[in-house]
Protein backbone atom coordinates (compact mmCIF):
# COMPACT_ATOMS: atom_id res chain seq x y z
CA UNK A 1 0.00 0.00 0.00
CA UNK A 2 1.40 3.40 -0.97
CA UNK A 3 2.06 6.11 1.61
CA UNK A 4 -0.70 8.21 0.02
CA UNK A 5 -3.19 5.35 0.34
CA UNK A 6 -2.23 4.96 4.00
CA UNK A 7 -2.61 8.72 4.61
CA UNK A 8 -6.01 8.84 2.87
CA UNK A 9 -7.23 5.81 4.82
CA UNK A 10 -6.14 7.53 8.03
CA UNK A 11 -8.29 10.59 7.20
CA UNK A 12 -11.25 8.36 6.32
CA UNK A 13 -10.89 6.43 9.59
CA UNK A 14 -10.68 9.73 11.50
CA UNK A 15 -14.18 10.48 10.12
CA UNK A 16 -15.59 7.50 12.06
CA UNK A 17 -13.45 8.24 15.14
CA UNK A 18 -14.69 11.84 15.36
CA UNK A 19 -18.26 10.64 14.76
CA UNK A 20 -18.05 8.09 17.57
CA UNK A 21 -16.58 10.65 19.95
CA UNK A 22 -19.29 13.08 18.81
CA UNK A 23 -16.50 15.62 18.29
CA UNK A 24 -17.84 17.64 15.43
CA UNK A 25 -14.98 20.14 15.64
CA UNK A 26 -12.49 17.35 14.86
CA UNK A 27 -14.94 16.00 12.28
CA UNK A 28 -15.15 19.36 10.50
CA UNK A 29 -11.36 19.74 10.44
CA UNK A 30 -11.16 16.71 8.11
CA UNK A 31 -12.88 18.79 5.41
CA UNK A 32 -11.47 21.53 3.19
CA UNK A 33 -12.89 25.00 3.78
CA UNK A 34 -14.93 24.80 0.56
CA UNK A 35 -15.91 21.12 0.88
CA UNK A 36 -19.37 19.85 0.05
CA UNK A 37 -21.33 16.98 1.61
CA UNK A 38 -24.52 15.23 0.50
CA UNK A 39 -26.04 13.05 3.21
CA UNK A 40 -28.14 9.88 2.87
CA UNK A 41 -31.41 11.81 2.52
CA UNK A 42 -30.06 14.25 -0.06
CA UNK A 43 -29.32 17.28 2.13
CA UNK A 44 -26.48 19.18 0.47
CA UNK A 45 -24.15 21.20 2.68
CA UNK A 46 -21.65 23.61 1.16
CA UNK A 47 -18.56 24.62 3.08
CA UNK A 48 -16.91 23.31 6.22
CA UNK A 49 -19.10 25.45 8.51
CA UNK A 50 -22.39 24.13 7.08
CA UNK A 51 -21.06 20.58 7.33
CA UNK A 52 -20.02 21.19 10.93
CA UNK A 53 -23.25 22.94 11.96
CA UNK A 54 -25.43 20.19 10.48
CA UNK A 55 -23.46 17.50 12.30
CA UNK A 56 -23.37 19.43 15.59
CA UNK A 57 -27.16 19.53 15.46
CA UNK A 58 -27.66 15.85 14.59
CA UNK A 59 -25.11 14.74 17.17
CA UNK A 60 -27.07 16.59 19.85
CA UNK A 61 -30.24 14.78 18.77
CA UNK A 62 -30.67 11.68 16.60
CA UNK A 63 -26.99 10.64 16.49
CA UNK A 64 -26.21 11.52 20.12
CA UNK A 65 -25.48 7.90 21.08
CA UNK A 66 -24.76 6.47 17.65
CA UNK A 67 -21.80 4.33 16.70
CA UNK A 68 -20.39 4.33 13.18
CA UNK A 69 -18.26 1.36 12.13
CA UNK A 70 -16.26 1.27 8.93
CA UNK A 71 -15.80 -2.22 7.47
CA UNK A 72 -13.96 -1.80 4.22
CA UNK A 73 -12.35 1.17 2.50
CA UNK A 74 -11.12 1.15 -1.07
CA UNK A 75 -8.85 4.00 -2.16
CA UNK A 76 -8.10 4.99 -5.75
CA UNK A 77 -5.63 7.65 -6.82
CA UNK A 78 -6.65 8.63 -10.38
CA UNK A 79 -4.07 11.44 -10.34
CA UNK A 80 -1.30 12.05 -7.78
CA UNK A 81 -3.04 14.79 -5.75
CA UNK A 82 -6.59 13.34 -5.78
CA UNK A 83 -7.99 10.32 -3.98
CA UNK A 84 -11.37 8.65 -4.18
CA UNK A 85 -12.24 6.60 -1.10
CA UNK A 86 -15.32 4.40 -0.82
CA UNK A 87 -16.18 2.94 2.57
CA UNK A 88 -18.80 0.42 3.66
CA UNK A 89 -20.28 1.42 7.02
CA UNK A 90 -22.75 0.31 9.69
CA UNK A 91 -24.59 2.73 11.98
CA UNK A 92 -26.15 1.70 15.29
CA UNK A 93 -27.73 3.55 18.21
CA UNK A 94 -29.43 6.31 16.22
CA UNK A 95 -32.94 7.63 16.82
CA UNK A 96 -35.91 8.68 14.73
CA UNK A 97 -36.92 12.36 14.79
CA UNK A 98 -39.46 11.49 17.52
CA UNK A 99 -36.80 9.80 19.66
CA UNK A 100 -37.52 6.13 18.98
CA UNK A 101 -34.62 3.72 18.54
CA UNK A 102 -33.99 2.76 14.93
CA UNK A 103 -32.56 -0.52 13.66
CA UNK A 104 -28.96 -0.60 12.49
CA UNK A 105 -28.38 0.45 8.90
CA UNK A 106 -25.60 0.11 6.39
CA UNK A 107 -24.32 2.25 3.59
CA UNK A 108 -21.53 3.39 1.36
CA UNK A 109 -19.64 6.64 1.92
CA UNK A 110 -17.77 8.27 -0.94
CA UNK A 111 -15.06 10.77 -0.05
CA UNK A 112 -12.98 12.70 -2.56
CA UNK A 113 -9.77 14.00 -1.02
CA UNK A 114 -7.11 16.41 -2.26
CA UNK A 115 -3.48 16.59 -1.17
CA UNK A 116 -2.21 20.12 -0.46
CA UNK A 117 1.29 21.48 -1.07
CA UNK A 118 2.33 20.40 2.45
CA UNK A 119 1.33 16.79 1.75
CA UNK A 120 -1.83 16.85 3.88
CA UNK A 121 -5.04 15.25 2.66
CA UNK A 122 -8.47 16.78 3.22
CA UNK A 123 -11.97 15.84 2.14
CA UNK A 124 -13.31 18.13 -0.60
CA UNK A 125 -16.48 16.22 -1.39
CA UNK A 126 -18.48 13.58 0.43
CA UNK A 127 -21.62 11.67 -0.50
CA UNK A 128 -23.32 9.13 1.71
CA UNK A 129 -25.73 6.45 0.53
CA UNK A 130 -27.90 4.04 2.50
CA UNK A 131 -27.76 0.47 1.20
CA UNK A 132 -31.29 -0.73 0.60
CA UNK A 133 -31.51 -4.43 1.44
CA UNK A 134 -33.18 -6.48 -1.25
CA UNK A 135 -32.71 -3.88 -3.98
CA UNK A 136 -32.40 -5.37 -7.44
CA UNK A 137 -28.96 -5.50 -8.95
CA UNK A 138 -27.46 -6.97 -12.06
CA UNK A 139 -25.59 -10.23 -11.63
CA UNK A 140 -21.85 -9.75 -11.67
FENDA-V789774 format. One record per residue. N is the residue number from 1. RES is the residue in one letter. D_LAST is the distance of its C-alpha to the last C-alpha in Angstrom with 2 decimals. Layout:
# FENDA-V789774
N,RES,D_LAST / N,RES,D_LAST
This chain:
# FENDA-V789774
1,X,26.62 / 2,X,28.77 / 3,X,31.62 / 4,X,30.11 / 5,X,26.85 / 6,X,29.10 / 7,X,31.24 / 8,X,28.43 / 9,X,26.98 / 10,X,30.55 / 11,X,30.89 / 12,X,27.65 / 13,X,28.88 / 14,X,32.27 / 15,X,30.71 / 16,X,30.00 / 17,X,33.36 / 18,X,35.33 / 19,X,33.58 / 20,X,34.47 / 21,X,38.00 / 22,X,38.17 / 23,X,39.62 / 24,X,38.74 / 25,X,41.07 / 26,X,39.07 / 27,X,35.84 / 28,X,37.20 / 29,X,38.32 / 30,X,34.72 / 31,X,34.45 / 32,X,36.15 / 33,X,39.07 / 34,X,37.29 / 35,X,33.84 / 36,X,31.93 / 37,X,29.85 / 38,X,27.91 / 39,X,27.55 / 40,X,25.22 / 41,X,27.53 / 42,X,27.90 / 43,X,31.25 / 44,X,31.72 / 45,X,34.19 / 46,X,35.74 / 47,X,37.54 / 48,X,37.91 / 49,X,40.67 / 50,X,38.73 / 51,X,35.79 / 52,X,38.35 / 53,X,40.36 / 54,X,37.42 / 55,X,36.33 / 56,X,39.96 / 57,X,40.27 / 58,X,37.13 / 59,X,37.98 / 60,X,41.41 / 61,X,39.98 / 62,X,36.55 / 63,X,35.15 / 64,X,38.50 / 65,X,37.38 / 66,X,33.63 / 67,X,31.68 / 68,X,28.60 / 69,X,26.52 / 70,X,24.02 / 71,X,21.44 / 72,X,19.44 / 73,X,20.26 / 74,X,18.61 / 75,X,21.18 / 76,X,21.01 / 77,X,24.28 / 78,X,23.88 / 79,X,27.69 / 80,X,30.21 / 81,X,31.48 / 82,X,28.30 / 83,X,25.57 / 84,X,22.46 / 85,X,21.71 / 86,X,18.99 / 87,X,19.90 / 88,X,18.65 / 89,X,21.83 / 90,X,23.63 / 91,X,26.88 / 92,X,29.61 / 93,X,33.23 / 94,X,33.07 / 95,X,35.17 / 96,X,35.13 / 97,X,37.63 / 98,X,40.17 / 99,X,39.85 / 100,X,37.91 / 101,X,35.46 / 102,X,31.81 / 103,X,29.01 / 104,X,26.80 / 105,X,23.88 / 106,X,20.92 / 107,X,19.58 / 108,X,18.51 / 109,X,21.41 / 110,X,21.36 / 111,X,24.54 / 112,X,25.80 / 113,X,28.70 / 114,X,31.47 / 115,X,33.79 / 116,X,37.46 / 117,X,40.29 / 118,X,41.14 / 119,X,37.71 / 120,X,36.75 / 121,X,33.36 / 122,X,33.24 / 123,X,30.71 / 124,X,31.19 / 125,X,28.44 / 126,X,26.50 / 127,X,24.15 / 128,X,23.19 / 129,X,20.65 / 130,X,20.68 / 131,X,17.46 / 132,X,17.91 / 133,X,17.13 / 134,X,15.74 / 135,X,14.55 / 136,X,12.18 / 137,X,8.72 / 138,X,6.27 / 139,X,3.77 / 140,X,0.00
